[in-house]
Amino acid sequence: MQAFDNNIPIYIQLIDRINSRILSGNLRPGEKLDSVRALADTYQVNPNTVQRALADLEGTGLIVSKRAVGKFVTEDENLIKSVRDEHIDSEIKEILQRLYSEGYTKEEIYNSIKKLLEV
């Protein structure tokens, strides 16, 4: 398991890891999440940290609670697709900004992406 970055709060890194598992399909729509205690054991963190991360994910709608049953990945596939689309847009914008600041032109970037996608 990948170590946590000491410069970023652990609960935020947990959000990113769980979010990534949902967006990648490793956690499927409607799938039950492990208990808070089990997740804390898996990630070797305090259960309160896991609870905070899950609460934030519930706020996004990607996770839903079912009373006395547990927490589940949303069954709203449109929401998951929307979050996936936002994520890829954000990642690409970040890369483009860095490349533009390094002096690359749109044409150079486009040609490079086109070449990489042909592989």
matplotlib code that plots the C-alpha trace (Angstrom):
import matplotlib.pyplot as plt

x = [0.0, 1.2, 2.4, 0.7, 2.2, 3.0, 2.2, -1.4, -4.0, -4.6, -8.4, -8.0, -5.7, -8.2, -10.9, -8.7, -8.0, -11.6, -12.8, -10.2, -11.5, -15.0, -14.1, -11.9, -14.7, -12.9, -15.8, -18.9, -22.2, -24.3, -21.3, -21.1, -18.0, -16.0, -16.8, -15.1, -13.0, -12.0, -11.0, -9.0, -7.2, -6.6, -5.2, -3.6, -5.3, -7.6, -11.2, -12.2, -10.0, -11.9, -15.2, -14.3, -13.3, -16.5, -18.6, -17.0, -17.6, -21.2, -21.4, -20.4, -23.1, -20.6, -21.3, -24.7, -25.5, -28.2, -29.3, -28.2, -26.7, -23.6, -22.2, -22.5, -21.2, -24.1, -26.1, -26.4, -24.1, -24.8, -23.3, -20.2, -19.8, -20.1, -17.5, -15.2, -15.7, -14.8, -11.8, -10.3, -10.9, -9.2, -6.2, -5.8, -6.1, -3.4, -1.1, -1.8, -1.1, 2.3, 3.2, 2.1, 4.2, 7.2, 6.7, 5.0, 2.5, -1.0, 0.2, 3.1, 0.9, -1.8, 0.7, 2.3, -1.1, -2.2, 1.0, 0.6, -3.0, -2.1, -0.1]
y = [0.0, 3.4, 5.6, 8.8, 12.2, 14.0, 17.4, 16.6, 15.7, 12.0, 12.3, 14.1, 11.4, 8.8, 10.7, 10.7, 6.9, 5.9, 8.4, 6.9, 3.4, 4.5, 6.4, 3.5, 1.0, -0.9, -0.1, -0.5, 1.3, -0.1, -1.9, -2.0, -0.4, -2.1, -0.9, 2.1, -0.1, -2.4, 0.6, 2.0, -1.3, -1.5, 2.0, 1.9, 5.1, 6.2, 5.3, 8.9, 9.8, 7.3, 8.6, 12.1, 11.0, 9.0, 12.0, 14.2, 11.6, 11.4, 15.1, 14.6, 12.0, 9.3, 7.4, 6.9, 5.5, 3.0, 3.1, 0.1, -1.5, 0.5, 2.7, 2.1, 3.5, 5.4, 3.6, 6.9, 6.0, 9.5, 11.1, 8.8, 9.6, 13.4, 13.2, 11.1, 13.8, 16.6, 14.7, 14.1, 17.7, 18.9, 16.7, 17.7, 21.4, 21.0, 19.3, 21.8, 24.8, 23.3, 22.6, 26.1, 27.6, 25.5, 27.1, 24.3, 25.3, 23.9, 22.3, 20.6, 19.3, 18.1, 16.3, 14.6, 13.5, 12.3, 10.2, 8.7, 7.8, 5.9, 3.4]
z = [0.0, -0.9, 2.0, 2.9, 2.0, 5.3, 3.6, 2.9, 5.5, 5.6, 5.4, 2.1, 0.8, 1.9, 0.0, -3.1, -2.8, -2.3, -5.0, -7.4, -6.6, -7.4, -10.6, -11.9, -11.4, -8.7, -6.4, -8.5, -8.3, -5.4, -3.9, -0.1, 1.4, 4.2, 7.7, 9.1, 11.3, 8.5, 6.3, 9.2, 9.5, 5.7, 5.6, 9.0, 10.2, 13.0, 12.5, 13.0, 10.0, 7.9, 9.2, 8.2, 4.7, 4.2, 5.5, 2.8, 0.1, 1.2, 0.7, -2.9, -3.4, -4.4, -1.2, 0.4, 3.9, 4.4, 8.0, 10.0, 6.9, 6.0, 3.4, -0.4, -3.6, -5.2, -7.8, -9.8, -12.7, -14.3, -11.2, -11.3, -15.1, -14.3, -11.6, -14.0, -16.7, -14.2, -13.0, -16.4, -17.4, -14.2, -14.8, -18.4, -17.6, -15.0, -17.4, -20.2, -17.9, -16.9, -20.6, -21.7, -18.9, -20.2, -23.7, -25.6, -28.2, -28.7, -31.9, -30.2, -27.5, -29.9, -32.1, -29.1, -27.7, -31.1, -31.5, -28.0, -28.6, -31.8, -29.8]

ax = plt.figure().add_subplot(projection="3d")
ax.plot(x, y, z, "-o")
ax.set_aspect("equal")
plt.show()
